[in-house]
């Protein structure tokens, strides 16, 4: 009973979204609509959009939310001042977007097509670069296929090509759609290296249990000087490594995370 101008921005968006999705449209255009409102509204809206897509609705989704784009879309385009920069799979476009942001530090952006047909984006000023990267099992053998819950070690060797005051390694594990599954860096683990000189080599060994669901995953790496590759981006490398997780001997489960439960059933 109140004029809509008295509503908050979140409430106005709820009303607008409810009106336009009351009946399934042939074409649905959403421009940053999910950036306002609470978590419940966001989850419910995304579920409704997915339902429409499954029923044949064409979706035009404008957003800066990388997760939502990769979750809802099968094609993405990147615009800069009205000019088309990239047109392709959402994960590839988002990788280029990240590299483009880092380019503000006078980095260069390179795009390579891998043997698998996927597009790899590399950017940075190259004072430090990833020389080798591999995934190893408990016996120290390189592996591409890993069992759910198996202990593994990610080994990354970085070559230093110029004197740098501080070095931070970051890595991100992504699922097949490019959605982040887990990531951290040596800034957050308080393992930064300082006063490195050209010609040195640094090796990182990262041990963890492969508590992921079955599927294909990739590793992106970042060599920089702080908690973000947007400052002194020495190298950002997407699709640095690809591996597959298979459920060989665990109870059936769904999802990207294996969190084995302890379930009690009490019957009275």
SVG drawing of the C-alpha trace seen along z (x, -y; Angstrom):
<svg xmlns="http://www.w3.org/2000/svg" viewBox="-2 -8 73 57">
<polyline fill="none" stroke="black" stroke-width="0.4" points="0.0,0.0 3.0,-2.3 4.4,-4.2 7.3,-2.3 9.6,-5.3 9.5,-4.7 10.9,-1.2 14.6,-0.5 16.7,0.4 16.6,4.1 12.8,4.1 12.4,2.3 14.5,4.9 12.5,7.7 9.3,6.2 10.7,5.6 12.2,9.2 8.9,10.7 6.9,8.8 9.2,9.6 9.4,13.3 5.8,13.9 5.4,15.5 8.3,17.2 9.7,14.8 11.2,15.8 14.1,13.4 15.1,12.3 17.5,9.3 19.0,8.7 21.4,5.8 23.2,6.0 19.8,7.1 21.3,9.6 23.9,7.2 21.3,5.8 19.1,7.7 19.9,10.3 21.3,13.8 17.9,15.4 16.7,13.2 19.9,13.9 19.6,17.7 15.9,17.7 16.5,15.5 19.3,17.6 17.2,20.8 14.4,19.1 16.7,18.0 18.1,21.5 14.6,22.9 13.7,20.5 16.9,21.4 16.1,25.1 12.7,24.3 14.2,22.5 14.4,18.8 17.3,16.8 19.2,15.0 21.1,11.7 22.9,11.2 25.0,8.0 27.1,8.3 30.5,7.9 29.9,11.0 32.2,13.6 30.6,16.5 27.1,15.7 28.3,15.3 30.1,18.6 27.2,20.3 24.4,19.0 25.9,18.4 27.5,20.6 28.8,17.7 30.3,14.3 31.6,11.2 33.9,8.5 33.3,4.9 35.6,2.0 34.2,-1.5 31.7,0.0 34.3,2.0 34.2,5.8 37.4,7.3 36.6,11.0 33.8,13.4 34.0,17.0 33.4,19.4 32.7,17.6 35.8,19.1 38.1,17.9 36.5,14.4 36.9,14.0 40.5,15.1 41.2,12.4 39.3,9.9 41.5,10.6 44.6,10.3 43.3,7.0 43.0,5.6 46.5,6.6 47.7,5.0 47.3,1.6 50.7,2.4 52.3,2.2 52.0,6.0 51.5,7.7 48.7,10.1 49.2,13.3 46.5,15.7 47.5,19.2 45.4,22.1 46.3,25.3 46.4,28.8 43.0,29.5 41.5,26.6 41.2,24.5 42.4,20.9 45.1,20.0 45.7,16.4 49.1,15.3 49.9,11.7 52.7,10.1 55.9,8.1 58.0,11.3 60.4,10.5 59.3,13.9 57.6,16.7 56.4,20.2 58.9,22.5 57.4,25.9 54.2,27.1 53.1,30.6 50.8,32.7 52.4,35.6 51.1,38.5 52.3,39.7 55.1,41.8 56.4,38.6 55.1,39.7 53.5,37.2 49.8,37.8 47.0,36.5 44.2,38.7 43.6,38.6 41.3,40.5 38.9,38.6 40.6,37.9 44.1,39.0 47.0,37.0 48.8,35.0 51.5,32.4 51.4,29.5 55.0,28.5 55.7,25.1 59.1,23.9 59.4,20.2 62.4,18.6 63.5,15.1 64.4,13.0 65.0,9.7 65.6,8.2 62.4,8.0 61.8,6.8 59.1,9.3 57.6,12.4 54.2,13.9 52.8,17.1 49.1,17.5 47.2,20.4 43.5,21.1 41.9,24.4 38.9,24.2 36.2,26.6 35.5,27.3 33.3,24.2 36.0,22.0 34.3,21.5 36.8,21.2 37.0,24.2 39.9,23.2 42.7,20.6 45.2,18.9 48.7,17.4 51.9,17.1 50.9,13.6 48.0,15.0 50.1,18.0 52.9,15.5 55.5,17.1 56.6,14.2 60.1,14.1 62.1,10.8 65.1,9.4 65.2,11.9 67.8,11.5 67.7,12.4 68.9,15.9 67.5,17.4 64.9,20.3 62.2,20.8 60.4,24.1 57.0,24.3 55.6,27.6 52.0,27.5 50.6,30.6 46.8,31.3 44.2,34.0 42.2,34.1 38.9,33.6 37.1,32.7 34.3,34.3 34.7,36.2 35.5,34.1 38.1,32.0 39.9,29.2 42.5,26.6 45.1,24.6 45.8,20.9 49.0,19.3 50.0,15.8 53.4,14.4 53.2,10.9 54.3,8.8 51.2,8.6 47.9,10.3 46.6,9.5 48.0,9.8 46.8,6.3 49.9,4.9 53.3,5.8 51.9,8.6 55.0,10.5 53.0,13.3 49.3,14.5 49.0,17.9 45.6,19.5 45.3,23.2 48.8,23.8 47.8,27.3 44.8,29.6 43.9,32.7 41.0,35.1 39.5,36.4 37.7,39.8 35.8,41.5 37.3,44.9 36.4,46.2 34.3,43.6 30.6,43.7 28.6,41.9 28.2,38.1 27.5,35.1 29.2,31.7 32.7,30.3 33.7,30.9 34.2,34.3 33.3,33.7 32.8,37.2 30.1,37.0 29.6,38.8 25.9,39.5 24.0,40.8 20.5,42.3 18.4,42.4 15.2,44.4 12.9,44.1"/>
</svg>
